[in-house]
Amino acid sequence: MARVLVTGGAGFIGSHVATTLLERGDEVRVLDCLHPQVHGGGGRPGYLSPGAELVVGDVRDPECLRKALDGVDEVVHLTARVGVGQSMYEIAEYTSVNAVGTAVLLEALLDHPVARLVVASSMSVYGEGLYVDADGAPCASAERTRAQLERGAWEPTGPDGQALTPVPTPETKPVSLSSVYALGKFDQERLCLLFGAAYHVPTVALRFFNVYGPDQALSNPYTGVLAIFASRLLNGRSPLIFEDGEQRRDFVSVHDVARACALALRADAAAGEVVNVGSGESVSVNEIAARLARILGVEGLEPEVTGQYRVGDIRHCFADVTRAKALLGYEPDVALDAGLAELAAWLEGQVAVDQVDAATAQLRERGLTV
Ligand SMILES: NC(=O)c1ccc[n+]([C@@H]2O[C@H](COP(=O)([O-])OP(=O)(O)OC[C@H]3O[C@@H](n4cnc5c(N)ncnc54)[C@H](O)[C@@H]3O)[C@@H](O)[C@H]2O)c1
């Protein structure tokens, strides 16, 4: 039995991590400021397991951290402002919470050493996923230029314009930081691994892919694409799809992600490593919109393919989970259709305020979407 602090533990993923740890017999304390964008100004969320102790406070407040760390042996650091588009104009806030917040936590850990640290990183650090050329050789620079996006040429090409094929992305793919959010996640990951190495704290950075499942903040327009689509569909509106909808992602159930966090706290072989946490499968955004509409029984609402793009968006990225299997003993357990059915069952009775138009307008005003 360990006493674990889960920062950001009142959020979507954190609450599932708390439940998973409690189920295996750990004690759990959560530190969370209950940010209004995520929690709508409410108090302790109903979905947070009653067994988890909640300390309400800001991760950047050293006094609050001191209280939260009292009696704790292990930390799962999930606190972050989460939203690629929003990070491009709330630059100071994202950098403050994500990068500086992590630095303040690590300074607090100097006074209160722990035996284990797990930090949430993100697939966003890769930028584009891995691509190979016609000969199967990896392509080092498959980035898209703004001029290319303005022409609606969505697929990345090689340096000489050659066609490329996306393949599962391993942790060895060099990072490419194309948003303030991605930069902040990389800061969080590097700060924790560097701290772990310097102070002999076994530390694992988990790069989550697109996480979905019950308790996602539906009304937060900066949340994951599945929650955004669901809140549109539940409000009788078509999902809005950027580019042509053929971009591929890896949707992983929050239950698998929570299990990966719990495994990482015990996995000696993973200390000092970054590890992808995905489903290992890829699906296009068009496909996921159609499958969700079918499961919600709202098939009349065809997705609206806008042909617009957002600065910082990538074309394809899905996980190679070989390392997670080898180092954590992780196996993705929840198949996409089963996960979507669970999401749909939870969605029944949820009130989602659709704020996607307002969020898209914010990006457009700033020239971040075309
Ligand atoms: N959801 C995904 O698809 C996904 C993908 C990759 C990585 N991640 C990472 O996983 C972690 C959890 O994400 P999530 O989807 O559960 O997000 P979330 O927004 O639901 O949870 C984050 C929690 O952090 C809290 N928080 C925000 N600022 C804080 C502050 N200054 N002090 C204390 N608490 C604060 C919020 O109130 C919220 O409860 C984040 O680090 C995120 O970057 C998420």
The ligand as an SDF file (V2000), in Angstrom:
LIG
                    3D

 44 48  0  0  0  0  0  0  0  0999 V2000
   -7.0410   14.1500  -22.2560 N   0  0  0  0  0  0  0  0  0  0  0  0
   -6.1260   13.8140  -23.1520 C   0  0  0  0  0  0  0  0  0  0  0  0
   -6.4470   13.3350  -24.2540 O   0  0  0  0  0  0  0  0  0  0  0  0
   -4.6660   13.9720  -22.8350 C   0  0  0  0  0  0  0  0  0  0  0  0
   -3.7190   13.5880  -23.8120 C   0  0  0  0  0  0  0  0  0  0  0  0
   -2.3620   13.7320  -23.5270 C   0  0  0  0  0  0  0  0  0  0  0  0
   -1.9570   14.2120  -22.3060 C   0  0  0  0  0  0  0  0  0  0  0  0
   -2.8860   14.5780  -21.3690 N   0  0  0  0  0  0  0  0  0  0  0  0
   -2.3890   15.0960  -20.0940 C   0  0  0  0  0  0  0  0  0  0  0  0
   -3.0290   14.3800  -19.0470 O   0  0  0  0  0  0  0  0  0  0  0  0
   -3.1960   15.2350  -17.9060 C   0  0  0  0  0  0  0  0  0  0  0  0
   -4.6440   15.2360  -17.4420 C   0  0  0  0  0  0  0  0  0  0  0  0
   -5.4610   15.6940  -18.5180 O   0  0  0  0  0  0  0  0  0  0  0  0
   -7.0530   15.6710  -18.4500 P   0  0  0  0  0  0  0  0  0  0  0  0
   -7.5510   15.3690  -19.8140 O   0  0  0  0  0  0  0  0  0  0  0  0
   -7.4980   14.8620  -17.2950 O   0  0  0  0  0  0  0  0  0  0  0  0
   -7.3430   17.2170  -18.1950 O   0  0  0  0  0  0  0  0  0  0  0  0
   -8.3450   17.9180  -17.1520 P   0  0  0  0  0  0  0  0  0  0  0  0
   -8.3950   19.3460  -17.5780 O   0  0  0  0  0  0  0  0  0  0  0  0
   -9.6160   17.1550  -17.0540 O   0  0  0  0  0  0  0  0  0  0  0  0
   -7.5690   17.7690  -15.7790 O   0  0  0  0  0  0  0  0  0  0  0  0
   -6.5730   18.6640  -15.3640 C   0  0  0  0  0  0  0  0  0  0  0  0
   -6.8890   19.0510  -13.9400 C   0  0  0  0  0  0  0  0  0  0  0  0
   -5.8670   19.9750  -13.5290 O   0  0  0  0  0  0  0  0  0  0  0  0
   -6.5070   20.9730  -12.7460 C   0  0  0  0  0  0  0  0  0  0  0  0
   -5.6790   22.1940  -12.7820 N   0  0  0  0  0  0  0  0  0  0  0  0
   -5.5040   23.0680  -13.8180 C   0  0  0  0  0  0  0  0  0  0  0  0
   -4.6820   24.0630  -13.4540 N   0  0  0  0  0  0  0  0  0  0  0  0
   -4.3200   23.8160  -12.1640 C   0  0  0  0  0  0  0  0  0  0  0  0
   -3.5020   24.4930  -11.2220 C   0  0  0  0  0  0  0  0  0  0  0  0
   -2.8740   25.6450  -11.5380 N   0  0  0  0  0  0  0  0  0  0  0  0
   -3.3490   23.9580   -9.9850 N   0  0  0  0  0  0  0  0  0  0  0  0
   -3.9850   22.8050   -9.6390 C   0  0  0  0  0  0  0  0  0  0  0  0
   -4.7980   22.1300  -10.4810 N   0  0  0  0  0  0  0  0  0  0  0  0
   -4.9560   22.6290  -11.7330 C   0  0  0  0  0  0  0  0  0  0  0  0
   -7.8640   21.1910  -13.3810 C   0  0  0  0  0  0  0  0  0  0  0  0
   -8.7920   21.7520  -12.4460 O   0  0  0  0  0  0  0  0  0  0  0  0
   -8.2240   19.7650  -13.7860 C   0  0  0  0  0  0  0  0  0  0  0  0
   -9.0140   19.1310  -12.8010 O   0  0  0  0  0  0  0  0  0  0  0  0
   -2.6770   16.6100  -18.3320 C   0  0  0  0  0  0  0  0  0  0  0  0
   -1.3390   16.7210  -17.8890 O   0  0  0  0  0  0  0  0  0  0  0  0
   -2.7210   16.5550  -19.8420 C   0  0  0  0  0  0  0  0  0  0  0  0
   -1.7540   17.4170  -20.4200 O   0  0  0  0  0  0  0  0  0  0  0  0
   -4.2250   14.4880  -21.6140 C   0  0  0  0  0  0  0  0  0  0  0  0
  1  2  1  0
  2  3  2  0
  2  4  1  0
  4  5  1  0
  4 44  2  0
  5  6  2  0
  6  7  1  0
  7  8  2  0
  8  9  1  0
  8 44  1  0
  9 10  1  0
  9 42  1  0
 10 11  1  0
 11 12  1  0
 11 40  1  0
 12 13  1  0
 13 14  1  0
 14 15  2  0
 14 16  1  0
 14 17  1  0
 17 18  1  0
 18 19  2  0
 18 20  1  0
 18 21  1  0
 21 22  1  0
 22 23  1  0
 23 24  1  0
 23 38  1  0
 24 25  1  0
 25 26  1  0
 25 36  1  0
 26 27  1  0
 26 35  1  0
 27 28  2  0
 28 29  1  0
 29 30  1  0
 29 35  2  0
 30 31  1  0
 30 32  2  0
 32 33  1  0
 33 34  2  0
 34 35  1  0
 36 37  1  0
 36 38  1  0
 38 39  1  0
 40 41  1  0
 40 42  1  0
 42 43  1  0
M  CHG  2   8   1  16  -1
M  END
$$$$
